Amino acid sequence: MHKVSANYPEESQSTMFKFHIAAFCATLFVSLTASVAANAEVTRFEVLQSTPAFEGRSFGNVGPYVKITARATIAVDPADPRNAVIADIDKAARNDKGLVEAMADVVLLRPADPRRANGTLLVDIPNRGTKLAPQLFDDTPMPGGNNADKPADAGIGFLHAQGYTMAWIGWQADIPSQPNQLALAAPVLRGVTGPARDEFLFDHMRTPATATLSWPIADPSTLAVTVRPKWDALRETPAGLTIRATGAQTVEITRPASGFDAGALYEVTYTARDPIVLGLGFAATRDVVSFLRRNATSANPLAAGNAPVQRAIGFGVSQSGRFLRDFLYLGFNQDLAGAMVFDGLMPHIGGGRRIALNDRFGLPGRNARHPQDPAWLADTFPFTYQSLVDPLSGRRDGLMQRCRLNATCPRVMQTDSEHEWWASRASLLVTDAAGNHLDLPPDVRAYMIAGTPHYSVAGERMRRAPTMALPVNPMHAGPPMRALLTAMQAWISEGVEPPASRVPMRAHGTLVEAADAVPRGIPGLPFTGIYTGAAFTDRTVFPPKVLGQYPVFVPRADKDGMAIAGIRMLPLAVPRATYTGWNPRAAGYGAGTLFPLQGAVVPFAATRAEREASGDPRLSVVERYADNAAYVAAVRAAAAEAMAQRLLLPQDAERAVELATQDRLSQLQ
């Protein structure tokens, strides 16, 4: 089942890291509780465990790492304007000092010898409580990559060999704190009720279907359900469609006997109760990062030694990338002493979206996908970093509007897969709300990694799925992301400008109407111009009513069907297949809409005769490369060009050439 509002594998739940529960009661358990000064935002930082990471594996000149597991208690003043922006904080319970408290899970990795650290704290904002930076930057296996226990858990060890100190801070208060996920314990507003809704796309035909709602039900009599084939179709209540509560937060939906396939969209509305002050997740991130950077007492485990943290980068993937965009927008990059929290922000695969966190009955796990309803709090103006006037609402706003007022704007490098340009409105980063070309500010870069799905781990291979019309795109974005992190480090530490933005643009003719984006007639590549729109809605009614649409554009493709603009990794620069950021749903699973988060791969014909027999306009593999030596030479040349552009690191270029030297022309990476 696909639960849109919570646990759909935007980043697969198989990536959930696993602490060893026994570690908490082993003889190595350490309880180093230190009280922080009463006027500090972090009032208590409790170290639960400190152990060697990766069984003592050493990383070049940096040496071994230490893993620290901790809990941080924050106490914030609701009257402070920097906290008052948090929804419902004025209604939360307070301690005897009149402050609102929350407690965050924290995990740290640092060089065992602090003097060998590079001075940068890399904060990987957890995605649904899990760590994703190790998968992306270190090609780590799952689930071990989130443990930091075994030597293999460090993958290729890129981050560690660079000397980064790493932190994961729980911010999501609607998930439990448990051994396999970091969370935030925040105040609950007991007895408060209000309207809520969830959407479910089951991808099966079983009935009744079970589902878990995002919030507890206040009154089961308020439960209602509708069905429609996609978000812009009329809501229907056909004969046989019913819903009943099976628990405080669970329901059973009996589906209509006919008329709707496995990809139908079921919307549940109800009166919910007991909202959590979710926006404290922003304050927890702000205050814990500030504490780790600037607290010089023994309470801070990063203050030991002669190499304190000098700068910080905030990195987040998908949900947590959208978190960072709102973190910036709401002004949380200024700490309560007026200092900058993050010197650099790297929101990854967030597109033009934000996050429904700072709202009563918010849905931080919610990210509407085609064919679902875009009228959600995660999809509201402003979409980009410049301050613009919204022609539909008349508002002027931008993601950097607040930080410009107090000189706390970080340098930003937003990276997106190609999928975000089809499904997450990424074009609104580089157009205004009327669809005109927009230049980014000088302290912002944007990069589209062409031909990539939303997210794929290292080592994936092309595969088939019954729900998708085309083979699944296995492209992993690790190589360019390692190069861009290196560029961000140079930007914030040495002032070296990073590579210019690499995204489709209206002014360049590479950002176009969806109907004109991809050439027709490629066998096995059915293209009908499907993409996710952007709606302006009236939120005074429930469910919200669509009042208008923002123009959304998609990447223009070349004659092989692949995006022209963006960072073209070696499989695109020296191709053996067409890689896309979109994949239609298969018949019986909502055909005519996009499958969420996936791209497609369609191999080239092996020979000219095979190509001509199928009518494929794309050159065959042998027409492109006479033999494997020619293919290796092309890979070597493309790798050299990417290195010269600072979009590929030497070690990744060496790995690519080594793979190409093997006779792999018939295999896809």
N, C-alpha and C positions, 0 to 999 in steps of 0.2 A: 504494500500500500504506500502511496505517496501522500504524506502529510505536508501540504504546502507550507503550513504555518510554523513547522518546528523542525522535524528531523529528516527531511528529504536529503539524500546524499549529495548535496551541493559540494560537499567535501565528504566522501564516503565515511560512514560510521566505522568502517574497518580501520580508519586512521586514528581512532581513539587511542591515546597512549595509555599504558597500563603501569601504574606504580605497583611495586610488589607490596601487597598489604602487610606481609610479615615484617617488612622493614620498620613499620611503625612500632612494633613491639619487640624488635630484636635488641640484642645487647648494645648495638651501635647507636641506639636511640639517644638523641641528645635533646634536652629541653633547655635551650638557651633563651629564656624569656628576658627581654630587656624593656623597661619602661622608657618611653620617650618623653621629652619635656611636655608639660601639660598644654602648652599653647601651640604645639605642633599639630599638623593635620593628620599625620600618622601618629597615633597615641600609643601604639603597642606594635612591636614587630617580634614575633615569636618564631625562632628557628626550631623546627621539629626534627630535622635530620640534616647532617652534613657528611657526605661520603665521597670517595673517589668516583669519578664518572668513567664509564667505558672500561671498567676494570683496569684503570691506570694507563690506557692507551695514550701514547705520546704523539703530539702533532708538531713535527718540525722543530723550529726554534722556540715555539710557544710552550711545548711540553704537555704534561697531563692537565686534566680539568677536574674541578670539584663541582658536585651537584648539591644544591641547598634547597630543601623543602621548608616552606615557612607559611605563616599566616600574618596578615597585616590588618590592624584595626584602624579605621579612619573615623574622625569626628569632625563634622562640618557645620558651619554656622549658617542656618537657613536665611539669615538676614543679609549675609554678604552677597552683593550683586552677582559675584561670580558663581555662587551656589544657587541663588534664587531662580536662575533659569531652569533648574531641575523641576520637572513637573511633579506636583503634589508634595514637594519637600516641606511645605508649610503645614501639611497635615500629618507628617510622620512623628512618631514618638521621639522624645528627646531624653537625654541623660540629665544628670543633676546639674550640669553646666549649661543646659539649654542647647546642646549640640545633637545632631542626628548622626548615629553611628552605623557603620557597615563593616563587614569583615571579608577580606579577599584572600583566596588561596594564591600563593606565590611559589614559583620555582625559578631558581637561578642556576646558571652555569658560568663558571669563571675559571680562568687559568689558575692552577694551583699556586703558581708564583705570580702574584698580582703585577709584578714589575714587567712581566712579559705580555701583559694585555695591551691592546692597541688604543686604549683610552675611549673606545666607543661602546656604549650600552645599546645593544640591538634588542628592542622590545617587540616580541612577536605577539601581537594581540590574539588571544586564543579564539579559534573558530568553534563555536558550540562547545567550548571548554577544552579543545584539543590544540596541539601544536602542529603547525603546518610549515613553518619556515624550514625545519630539518628536511622535509620531503622535497621542497623546492630548491633549496640552495645546496643541500648535501646529498641529494639522491638517496635518502635513507629508506631502508625497507620498513614496511609496516607489519605489525604494530611496534616492533622493536625500536624504530627510530624515535619514538616519543618517550622511551624509557631512560635512555642514556645510561644503560647498565652494561651491556655487552660491547666489546670492541666494534662489532659490526653495526651497532646502533648509531654510530657517527657517520655511516655512509662513506662518502669520499673525503669527509673531514674538512671541507672548504672553510666553513665559518671558524672552525677551531684553529686551523693553521693560520688564519688571518689574525687571530688573537681577540676576537670579539668576546665581550661579556654579554650574556644573553639572559633575558628575563621574560617570564610569562606570568601575567597578573589576571586573576579571575575578575571578570566584569559583568557576566551575565547572571542575573538574579532569578531567572525563571527556570533554571536547571539546578539539579542538586549538586552539592559538593560531594564527590566520591572519588575513590582511588583512580578512576580513569578520566576524570574531567575537573578542570579548575572552574570555580564558580565564585559568586559573590553572595553573601548573606546580607540582605537588605530589609528594611522595615516593610511589613505588610499592613495595608489599611483595612483592618478587619471590619466587616459590616458594610463597606462601601460597595455599591453595585452600579452597573451601567451596561449599555449595549455592547455586544461583541459579535464578531463573526469569524468563521474559518472557511477555507476552501479545501476540498479533497479531490484528488484525481487518483483513482485507485489502480488503473492499468490492469484490471482483471474484471471478470464478470460475476464473481461470487456474490450471492445475496443470502442473508443480509451481510453487509460490510460493516466492520467495526472501525472506529476512529477515536482518537484522543483529542479533545479540545485544548485550546491554548490556556483557558482559564476555567476555574470551577463554576459550575452552574448554580445560579442563585435560585432559580425557579424553573423546574422542568417543564412547566406549562408554557414557557416562553420559547421552547425549542421549535424551530421551523427549518425546513430544508427545501431547496429548489434544485433543479438540474438544468443544464444547458450544454450544448456541444462545445462552446467556447465563450469567452467573456463577453463578446459583442453581440451574442444571440440573446433572445428574450429568455428570462428566467421562466421555468415551467414547473408546474406541480401536477404531473400526470397521474392517472389512476395507478395505485399500487405503490407510490412513493410515500414512505413514512419514516419517522425517526422517533427513537425513544432513548431516554437516559438509562445507562446500565451502571453508572457510578457517578461520583462527584464530578468527574471530568471526562467520562467516556460515554460514547453513544453507539447505537446500532442503527444503521440505515438500511431499510428494505428498498430495493431498487425496482423501478418499473420493469415490467416483463418485456417490453420492446421499445424501440425507438432511440436507444442510446447505447453507444458502444463502450469499450473499456476505457476510452479516453475522455468520457464525459466529465463535466465539472459540477461537483456538488457543493453548494454553498449552505452553510449552517449559520443561522443567527440565533441569538439567545441573550438573556440577561445574565451577566457574569458577576462574580463577587470577589472580594479580597484582592484587589490589585496590589502589586509590589511597586515600590518607588524605584523603577528600573533605571532612571537617569543617573542614580548614584554610581552606576558603572563608569560613567565619564569621570566623576570626581575621584573614584578609587584609582583609576589609571593615572590621572593627573598627579594625585598626591603621593602614590607609591613611587612613581618614576622620579618625582622631585626629591623624595626622601632618599632613594638610592643614589641619586646624583649628588646631593648636597649635604646630607646629614653626615657630619664628621665624627659622630660618637661611636662607641662600641656597639650600639644597638644596630648599626648598619653593617651587615656582613660584607659589603663592598668597600667599606672605608678602611679596611685593614691594608697594610703594606704602603708602598710609596708610589702607587700608580692609581690615583682616584679616577673615577669616571669624569671625562672631560666634555663629552657630548653624547647625544642620544638620537637614535633613529627609531621611529615608529613604523612598524611593518605589519600589514594585515592582509589576509587572503579572503576575498569574497565577502561574507558576512562581516568579517573583521576589517576588511578594506573599507566597506561602507561605514562601519563604526568610526574609522579614522576621519572620513570625510565629514561626518557630523561632529566629531570631537573638535575638529578645526572650526567648523561653522558656528558652533555654540560657544566658542571662546575659551575652551578648556586648555588651549596651548599656553595660556598664561597661568602660572601657579599662584598660590595665595600670597606669595612674597613679591609678585609682579614679574618674576623671571620666566624665561621661555622653558617649556617642558621638553619638547622635541626640537632639535635643530633641523632634522630632516624627516619628512613623512613619505612613506612608500605604500600607498593604498594599491593593492593588486586585485584585479578582476572585479572592481566595484562598478564600472561603467558610469553612467550618469545618475546613479542611485544613491540614496542615503539609507538610514536605518530607522525603523519604527521603535525606537528605544525610549525616547523622552516623551512618552505619552501615557495617559491612563489606559490600562489594558493594552499596552503596547505589544507588538509582535516582533521582537528582535530577530527571530528565526525566519521571518516572513520575507520572501523575495519573489514577487509575482513573476511568473514565467509564461510565455506563450503556451497554451491559449487561455491563460488565467487573467483575472481582473487586474488592470493596472491602477485602479483607483484606491491605492493604499498609501499609508503614510510614508513608506519608503521611497515613493516616487513623486516627490513634490519639488517645486521650484524653491531655492535655486539649484541648478544642476552643475554649474561650473564655477571656477575660481574668481573670475572677474565679476565685479558688481554690474548688474544689468537691470533694465526695466522689463518686467514681465508684461507683455501686451495683453494677456488674458486677465490678470488680476490687478495690474497697475502698480504692483510692488516693485521696489528697487532693492536688490539683495545680491549677495554672492558668498561663496564659501569662505572667502578671506576678508569679508567686510569688517568683522569684529577685530581680527588680529591686526589689521592695518591701523586701527585706532590706537593700539598700545605697543606697536613695534614688536609683536611676538609671532609674526608669521614665519613659519619654517620654510625651508626649501623643499619643494614637492616634486616627486617623480612618480606620476601615476602610470601604472602599467596595466594593460588589459589584453586578454585574449581576443582573437577576432570574434569569438562568440558574443562578447559584450556589445559589439557594434550591430549585431543582428537582434539580440535579445534583451539588452540592458541599456538601450538608449545612449550609448557612448558618444554618438555624434553630437549630443548636446554639450559635450566638453568644448567643442571647437566651432559651434554655431551659437548665435543668439537665439532667443526664444521664438523668433520669427523665421529662423532657418538661414540667416546670413552668416557668411564667414566670420570667424572670431579668432583673433590672435590671443594666445595665452600670455599671462604676465611673465616678465623676465625671470622670476624666481620659481617658475613652474615648467616642468617638462611632461609630455605625455607620449607614451609609446604603445602602439598596437603590435602584438606579436602575431604576425599574419599566419593564417592557416591553422590556428590552434583552437581546441575546444576550451570550455571554461576551465577545466582543471584535469590534468592527467599526471600520474606518478611515473617516475623513471622505470623503464623496462617494459612499459605497456607495448602490446602488439595489436595490429588490426584484428578486429573480431566482429562477429555478427550478434545482433540482439533482436528478438522478435518484435519489440516495440518500435524499432527504427527501420526506415526504408533503406538506409545505406549502411555500409560497414562503418564501425565506430572509429573515429580519428584517435590515434594513440599518442599524438604529439605532446611531448613534455617540454616545458618552458625553462628548464633549469639553466642551460647555457647562457641565453641572453640575460636572465635574471641575475646570474652571478656577475656578469660584466656590468650591469647597471647598478648593483649594490656597490661594486668597486668604484664606480663613477660617483655615486652619492657620497661615499666615504671621502673621496678626494675633494668633492665640492664643499662639504661642511668642515673639513679639517685643513684644507690647503687653499680653498678658493678656486680650484680648477673647474672651469665650466664643463658640465657633462655634455654628451652628444646632443645635438639638436633633436627636437621632438620628431618622432617618426609615426605619424598618424595620417589617415586619409583626411583630405581637406577639400572644402567646396572650391576654394580659390585655385587648387591644383587640378581640379577635375577628377579627383580620385574618391570623392564622397558624393554619392549620387542617389537618385530615387531607386527604390528597391527593384522596380520593374525593369530597370535598365542596367542592373549591376553585373549580371553573369550571362555570358553568351549561351544561347540555346543550342540544342542539337548535339550535346556531348552524351553519348550512350551511357546509361547508368547513372546520370547526374540530373535527375528531374528537378528543375528549378521553376518555381512559381512566384518568386518575389515575396515570400513570407517573412515577416519581421514583427517585433513587438513595438507598439506605438507608445505614446506618452500622453496622458490625459490630464486635463485640468478639471477638477471636480468641486461640487458643492458639498462640503462636509457638515453642513448644518442639518442635512437629512440623513437618514440611515435606511439602507446602505447609501453611500455617497452617490450623487448623480453626476454624470459626465456632462460638463458644460462646453468643453472645447478640446482641441487636440493641438499639441506642439508638433512641428514638423520634425521627422526623424529620417536620417539618411543612413546608407550602408556602404561598405567598401566596394569600389569598382574592381572587377576581376579582369585578368588577362585572358588570352585566347585559350589557355589551359583551364580556366575556371578558378584561378587563385588570385587573392587580393594583390593588387599592384603596390599599394603603399604599405608602410609599417616595416617592422624588422622581419626580414625574410630569413628564417633559419636555413641551415644547409639543406634539409630535405626539400625546401621550396626553391632555394637558389640553384640546386643541382637535383632536379626532381625526377622521380620515377612513378609519381602518382599525383593526382589532384587532391589537395588538402583544403577542406573548408571549415569554417566556423559554424556551420549550420547543418542540421540533419532532420529531414521531415519525419513525422510520425508515420508508422506503417498502417496499412489498411486494418481496420478493426480497433485501432488504438488512437483514434482522433485524427485520421488522415486529413491533410489540408492545414495542419498546424505544425509548429516546430517542436521537436523533442527537447526538453530542457537540458541545458548545460553541455550538450554534445555537438561535435562536429562530425564530418564524414571524410572518408578517404576512398578514392576511386582509382585503382591502378591504371597505368598506361598499358596499352597493348605491348606484347613482347616484341613483335615484328611488324614490318610494314604490311605484309600480307594479312596478318590478323587484324590490324587497324582498318585496312580498306574493306575487309569483309564485314566489319561491324559498322562501317560508316563513321568511325571516330575521327574527328578533325585534329586531335592531338597527336603529335609525333610519337612514334613508338620508342621503346627503350633503345633498341639497336640503331634507330635513326638519330638518336641523340648522342649515344656513346658507342663507338665502334667495338670497344672491348672494355674489360675492367680497368686496364691501364688508363684509358681515356677518362673513365669515370673517376678514378683516383686523382688524376690531374685536375679535373674540373672541381672536385671537392677541395683539393689543396689550394687552388686559386681563389675559390669563393671564401675559404677560411681565412686566407691572407687578407682579402678585402675587408671581411668583417672585423678582423683584428685591427686593421688600420683605422676603421671607423669606431673603435672602442666598443664594439657590440659583441665581441667574443674574446675570451681570455685564451692565452697560449695553451694552457693545459687542456681546455676543451677543444681547441683546434687540433691538438695532437691526438686526442681520443677519436675525433671524427675521422681524421686521416687514417688512423690505425684500423678503424672499422671498415673504411672504404677499401683498404688494401686486401681485405678478405673478399672472396668472390660472392658478393651479396646482391648482385643486380636483380635477382628474382625475389629478394626479401624486402620487406618494408619495416623501417624503424618506427 
